Amino acid sequence: MYGENFVVDLEKWVCDCRRWELTGIPCSHAICCIQVIDEEPERFVNQCYSKNAYVRAYTPVMDPIKGSNTWPDSKKDPIHALKKLKLPIRPKKARRKELDEQKTDPKATKMLTKFGNSHDMLGRCRGNQVEILENRENGEISQARVEVANIEPEMLAAQQNHNSKFRC
């Protein structure tokens, strides 16, 4: 018989959608064709779904196993748990330090990368900011405490003459 999109063969129990072949239960297309010829759809279900097949599968009785205290002792070594295998992980970003190297305090200082100089370290001061003034002529570094909100015009002039950086 020809359906809208699928061809159903009732003699071979086959439909083009292949659900009937996969499950053993007629698909909706097959049920339509079965009802057209006035047959019962249950007759076209695979025998593995019948009550007789279910009873045959579960008739052999399995006795429960006795407890481990009644088992005979084995002369072989006992089985031990496997060693834990450490899985590969993402490599660490920081290099491994030697045993004689001193460990750094993570709260002490951090490098400010936007300035790029080695003396631009971020300290842990609260409240005021510390301005590092580098005199280009002498190459000296001097520090001066500056209020964040109150930068005076004299300091702005000094910043133009010196390379200034901030720490906080």
KERO-519075 format. One line per 10 residues: number of its first residue (from 0); their letters; for each residue x, y, z of N, C-alpha, C. Coordinates in Angstrom, 2 decimals. Layout:
BEGIN
NUM = a = X/Y/Z/X/Y/Z/X/Y/Z; ...
END
This chain:
BEGIN
0 = mygenfvvdl = 0.85/-1.18/0.00/0.00/0.00/0.00/0.89/1.23/0.00; 0.39/2.30/-0.57/1.16/3.52/-0.66/0.57/4.57/0.27; 1.41/5.12/1.17/0.97/6.17/2.08/1.35/7.52/1.52; 1.34/8.53/2.37/1.66/9.88/1.91/3.13/9.99/1.50; 4.03/9.52/2.38/5.46/9.60/2.09/6.15/8.25/2.21; 5.51/7.25/2.80/6.18/6.00/3.11/5.46/4.83/2.47; 6.24/3.85/2.04/5.69/2.63/1.48/5.70/1.57/2.57; 4.53/0.90/2.79/4.40/-0.12/3.82/4.12/-1.45/3.15; 4.89/-2.48/3.51/4.66/-3.84/3.01/4.22/-4.69/4.19; 2.91/-5.02/4.26/2.37/-5.76/5.40/2.80/-7.22/5.39
10 = ekwvcdcrrw = 3.12/-7.78/4.23/3.55/-9.18/4.18/4.95/-9.36/4.78; 5.83/-8.40/4.53/7.21/-8.48/5.05/7.37/-7.75/6.38; 6.33/-7.08/6.84/6.36/-6.27/8.06/7.45/-5.19/7.96; 7.40/-4.40/6.88/8.42/-3.39/6.60/7.73/-2.07/6.25; 8.31/-0.96/6.77/7.87/0.39/6.41/9.12/1.19/6.04; 8.96/2.18/5.17/10.12/2.99/4.76/10.70/3.82/5.90; 9.90/4.11/6.93/10.44/4.89/8.05/11.34/4.03/8.94; 11.29/2.74/8.82/12.13/1.73/9.47/11.90/1.59/10.98; 10.90/2.27/11.53/10.60/2.11/12.96/10.07/0.72/13.25; 9.26/0.19/12.33/8.67/-1.14/12.54/9.76/-2.21/12.58
20 = eltgipcsha = 10.77/-2.06/11.72/11.87/-3.03/11.71/12.74/-2.91/12.96; 12.96/-1.70/13.41/13.84/-1.49/14.56/13.20/-1.93/15.87; 11.93/-1.62/16.07/11.29/-1.90/17.36/10.50/-3.19/17.37; 10.01/-3.65/16.23/9.14/-4.83/16.19/7.69/-4.47/16.45; 7.40/-3.20/16.67/6.03/-2.72/16.89/5.65/-1.88/15.66; 4.47/-2.09/15.08/4.09/-1.34/13.87/4.09/0.17/14.12; 4.62/0.92/13.16/4.64/2.38/13.25/3.26/2.92/12.87; 3.09/4.23/12.95/1.78/4.83/12.66/1.36/4.61/11.21; 2.32/4.58/10.29/1.99/4.34/8.88/1.48/2.92/8.69; 2.13/1.97/9.35/1.72/0.57/9.24/0.35/0.36/9.89
30 = icciqvidee = 0.10/1.02/11.02/-1.20/0.86/11.70/-2.32/1.39/10.81; -2.08/2.49/10.09/-3.09/3.00/9.14/-3.41/1.96/8.09; -2.38/1.35/7.53/-2.58/0.34/6.49/-3.27/-0.90/7.06; -2.94/-1.29/8.28/-3.55/-2.46/8.92/-5.04/-2.20/9.16; -5.41/-0.99/9.56/-6.81/-0.67/9.79/-7.60/-0.60/8.50; -6.96/-0.24/7.38/-7.64/-0.21/6.08/-8.07/-1.61/5.68; -7.28/-2.63/5.98/-7.64/-4.01/5.60/-8.39/-4.72/6.73; -8.85/-4.00/7.74/-9.64/-4.52/8.87/-8.94/-5.66/9.61; -7.69/-5.45/9.96/-6.94/-6.41/10.77/-6.65/-5.78/12.13; -6.27/-6.60/13.09/-5.88/-6.13/14.42/-4.39/-5.78/14.41
40 = perfvnqcys = -3.99/-4.56/14.87/-2.57/-4.19/14.88/-1.75/-5.08/15.81; -2.35/-5.65/16.86/-1.62/-6.52/17.79/-1.08/-7.77/17.10; -1.73/-8.19/16.00/-1.27/-9.38/15.27/0.06/-9.13/14.57; 0.40/-7.86/14.34/1.61/-7.51/13.60/2.77/-7.11/14.52; 2.60/-7.29/15.81/3.67/-7.00/16.77/4.58/-8.22/16.86; 5.88/-7.99/17.00/6.86/-9.08/17.09/6.55/-9.98/18.29; 6.87/-11.27/18.17/6.56/-12.26/19.21/7.35/-12.03/20.50; 8.44/-11.31/20.45/9.23/-11.08/21.67/8.46/-10.24/22.69; 7.40/-9.54/22.25/6.58/-8.74/23.16/5.38/-9.50/23.71; 5.24/-10.77/23.37/4.08/-11.54/23.83/4.28/-12.02/25.27
50 = knayvraytp = 3.16/-12.41/25.90/3.21/-12.88/27.28/3.97/-14.20/27.37; 3.81/-15.06/26.35/4.50/-16.37/26.35/6.02/-16.18/26.33; 6.52/-15.22/25.54/7.96/-14.98/25.48/8.47/-14.46/26.82; 7.68/-13.64/27.49/8.06/-13.11/28.80/8.15/-14.23/29.83; 7.16/-15.11/29.83/7.15/-16.23/30.79/8.31/-17.17/30.52; 8.61/-17.45/29.25/9.74/-18.33/28.91/11.07/-17.73/29.36; 11.20/-16.41/29.27/12.46/-15.76/29.64/12.70/-15.83/31.14; 11.64/-15.80/31.94/11.81/-15.72/33.39/11.40/-16.99/34.13; 11.16/-18.12/33.42/10.84/-19.37/34.13/12.03/-19.98/34.86; 13.25/-19.97/34.30/14.34/-20.56/35.08/14.57/-19.73/36.35
60 = vmdpikgsnt = 14.58/-20.39/37.48/14.75/-19.70/38.75/16.23/-19.62/39.07; 16.67/-18.44/39.46/18.06/-18.27/39.88/18.07/-18.20/41.40; 18.78/-19.12/42.00/18.88/-19.13/43.45/19.84/-18.04/43.90; 19.58/-17.44/45.06/20.51/-16.42/45.55/21.85/-17.03/45.94; 22.89/-16.23/45.87/24.23/-16.68/46.23/24.40/-16.59/47.73; 25.09/-17.56/48.30/25.33/-17.55/49.74/26.33/-16.46/50.09; 26.39/-16.08/51.35/27.26/-15.01/51.82/28.74/-15.34/51.67; 29.58/-14.32/51.72/31.02/-14.49/51.51/31.68/-15.28/52.64; 31.03/-15.37/53.79/31.62/-16.16/54.88/31.54/-17.66/54.61; 30.72/-18.11/53.67/30.62/-19.54/53.33/31.47/-19.90/52.12
70 = wpdskkdpih = 32.11/-18.94/51.50/32.93/-19.22/50.33/34.19/-19.95/50.77; 34.73/-20.84/49.91/35.99/-21.51/50.25/37.16/-20.53/50.18; 38.15/-20.72/51.05/39.32/-19.83/51.07/40.20/-20.11/49.86; 40.69/-19.05/49.26/41.58/-19.15/48.11/43.02/-19.15/48.61; 43.88/-19.88/47.97/45.29/-19.94/48.36/46.11/-18.84/47.69; 45.47/-18.04/46.87/46.17/-16.99/46.13/46.22/-15.70/46.93; 47.11/-14.79/46.51/47.23/-13.48/47.16/45.93/-12.69/46.99; 45.58/-11.89/47.98/44.37/-11.08/47.83/44.56/-9.99/46.78; 43.48/-9.57/46.19/43.53/-8.53/45.17/43.59/-7.18/45.86; 44.55/-6.36/45.46/44.72/-5.02/46.03/44.14/-3.99/45.07
80 = alkklklpir = 43.79/-2.85/45.61/43.27/-1.76/44.79/44.38/-1.24/43.89; 44.00/-0.76/42.73/44.97/-0.21/41.79/45.53/1.10/42.33; 46.77/1.40/41.95/47.37/2.67/42.32/46.67/3.78/41.55; 46.52/4.93/42.22/45.90/6.06/41.55/46.84/6.58/40.47; 46.32/6.73/39.29/47.09/7.25/38.18/46.84/8.75/38.09; 47.91/9.53/38.18/47.76/10.98/38.11/47.62/11.35/36.64; 46.49/11.97/36.32/46.22/12.34/34.94/47.01/13.59/34.57; 47.33/13.75/33.29/48.06/14.95/32.88/47.18/16.18/33.06; 47.79/17.26/33.55/47.05/18.49/33.77/47.72/19.62/33.01; 47.08/20.76/33.00/47.65/21.92/32.34/48.94/22.33/33.05
90 = pkkarrkeld = 50.00/22.63/32.31/51.26/23.01/32.96/51.12/24.31/33.74; 51.91/24.42/34.82/51.86/25.62/35.66/52.48/26.79/34.92; 51.97/27.98/35.22/52.50/29.18/34.57/53.83/29.60/35.16; 53.98/29.46/36.46/55.22/29.86/37.13/56.22/28.71/37.08; 57.49/29.05/37.00/58.51/28.00/36.97/58.66/27.39/38.35; 59.15/26.17/38.40/59.39/25.50/39.67/60.67/26.04/40.30; 60.58/26.42/41.55/61.76/26.95/42.22/62.56/25.81/42.84; 63.86/26.02/42.92/64.74/25.04/43.54/64.53/25.04/45.05; 65.02/24.00/45.71/64.83/23.89/47.15/65.55/25.00/47.92; 66.70/25.45/47.41/67.45/26.47/48.13/66.97/27.90/47.82
100 = eqktdpkatk = 66.05/28.07/46.86/65.54/29.39/46.53/64.51/29.84/47.56; 64.49/31.15/47.81/63.56/31.70/48.79/62.20/31.90/48.11; 61.14/31.51/48.82/59.80/31.68/48.27/59.36/33.12/48.46; 58.67/33.67/47.46/58.22/35.05/47.53/56.85/35.12/48.19; 56.60/36.23/48.87/55.31/36.45/49.51/54.35/36.98/48.45; 53.22/36.32/48.22/52.33/36.78/47.15/51.69/38.13/47.44; 51.63/38.56/48.73/51.03/39.84/49.07/52.03/40.98/48.99; 53.31/40.69/48.86/54.35/41.72/48.98/54.28/42.72/47.83; 54.58/42.31/46.64/54.63/43.25/45.52/54.14/42.56/44.26; 53.64/43.37/43.36/53.26/42.87/42.04/53.78/43.85/41.01
110 = mltkfgnshd = 54.16/43.36/39.86/54.74/44.19/38.81/53.63/44.90/38.05; 53.77/46.19/37.82/52.84/46.92/36.96/53.37/46.81/35.54; 52.63/46.14/34.69/53.16/45.89/33.36/52.90/47.03/32.39; 52.00/47.94/32.72/51.73/48.99/31.75/52.86/50.00/31.66; 53.72/50.08/32.70/54.85/51.00/32.65/56.10/50.33/32.10; 56.29/49.07/32.38/57.38/48.32/31.79/58.72/48.42/32.46; 58.89/49.23/33.50/60.18/49.35/34.17/60.20/48.45/35.39; 61.41/48.04/35.79/61.53/47.10/36.90/61.23/47.75/38.24; 61.34/49.09/38.37/61.09/49.71/39.66/59.62/50.08/39.84; 58.78/49.78/38.88/57.35/50.07/38.99/56.66/48.90/39.68
120 = mlgrcrgnqv = 56.77/48.84/40.98/56.17/47.75/41.74/54.95/48.27/42.47; 53.95/47.44/42.58/52.72/47.83/43.26/52.81/47.41/44.71; 52.87/48.37/45.63/52.94/48.06/47.05/51.55/47.98/47.66; 51.48/47.78/48.97/50.21/47.64/49.67/49.95/48.84/50.57; 49.90/50.04/50.04/49.60/51.19/50.88/48.11/51.46/50.84; 47.56/52.03/51.90/46.13/52.33/51.99/45.96/53.84/52.03; 44.92/54.34/51.42/44.61/55.76/51.51/45.32/56.57/50.45; 46.50/57.06/50.75/47.23/57.92/49.82/47.93/57.08/48.77; 48.21/57.72/47.65/49.00/57.06/46.63/50.44/57.54/46.74; 51.35/56.68/46.36/52.76/57.04/46.37/53.15/57.30/44.93
130 = eilenrenge = 53.71/58.47/44.69/54.14/58.80/43.35/55.64/58.61/43.28; 56.07/57.85/42.30/57.50/57.63/42.10/57.96/58.59/41.02; 58.86/59.45/41.37/59.38/60.43/40.42/60.78/60.00/40.02; 60.98/59.88/38.75/62.30/59.48/38.26/62.91/60.68/37.55; 64.05/61.09/38.03/64.73/62.21/37.42/65.52/61.66/36.24; 65.19/62.13/35.06/65.83/61.57/33.86/67.30/61.94/33.79; 67.68/63.08/34.30/69.08/63.50/34.19/69.97/62.68/35.11; 69.55/62.50/36.38/70.38/61.80/37.36/70.11/60.30/37.39; 68.95/59.88/36.91/68.58/58.47/36.98/68.18/58.04/38.38; 67.88/59.03/39.26/67.51/58.72/40.64/66.00/58.52/40.72
140 = isqarvevan = 65.61/57.75/41.72/64.20/57.52/41.95/63.86/58.09/43.32; 62.84/58.94/43.39/62.42/59.49/44.67/60.92/59.27/44.83; 60.46/59.14/46.08/59.04/58.90/46.34/58.47/60.09/47.07; 57.21/60.43/46.76/56.52/61.50/47.46/55.07/61.08/47.64; 54.52/61.30/48.85/53.11/60.97/49.10/52.24/62.08/48.52; 51.20/61.69/47.80/50.33/62.66/47.15/48.89/62.23/47.42; 48.02/63.17/47.79/46.60/62.87/47.92/46.04/62.69/46.51; 45.17/61.70/46.35/44.65/61.40/45.02/43.81/62.56/44.49; 42.98/63.14/45.35/42.07/64.18/44.88/42.77/65.53/44.76; 43.80/65.79/45.56/44.43/67.11/45.60/45.79/67.09/44.90
150 = iepemlaaqq = 45.81/67.11/43.60/47.07/67.24/42.88/47.23/68.72/42.54; 48.26/69.32/43.09/48.46/70.75/42.94/49.09/71.06/41.59; 48.93/72.28/41.12/49.51/72.65/39.84/51.03/72.52/39.82; 51.69/72.69/41.00/53.14/72.54/41.04/53.54/71.09/40.75; 52.71/70.14/41.27/53.00/68.72/41.02/52.79/68.38/39.55; 51.78/69.01/38.94/51.55/68.76/37.51/52.74/69.24/36.69; 53.32/70.37/37.10/54.50/70.88/36.41/55.68/69.94/36.63; 55.78/69.38/37.86/56.87/68.44/38.15/56.71/67.16/37.35; 55.45/66.77/37.13/55.22/65.54/36.36/55.65/65.72/34.92; 55.50/66.92/34.39/55.92/67.14/33.01/57.43/67.07/32.88
160 = nhnskfrc = 58.16/67.48/33.94/59.62/67.45/33.90/60.17/66.07/34.22; 59.45/65.28/34.98/59.93/63.98/35.42/59.04/62.88/34.85; 59.60/61.71/34.76/58.81/60.53/34.38/58.14/60.04/35.65; 56.84/60.18/35.78/56.17/59.83/37.04/55.34/58.56/36.88; 55.30/57.80/37.95/54.54/56.56/38.00/53.81/56.53/39.33; 52.71/55.81/39.42/51.94/55.75/40.65/51.96/54.34/41.22; 52.02/54.27/42.55/51.83/53.02/43.29/50.70/53.24/44.27; 49.95/52.19/44.58/48.94/52.35/45.61/48.84/51.09/46.43
END
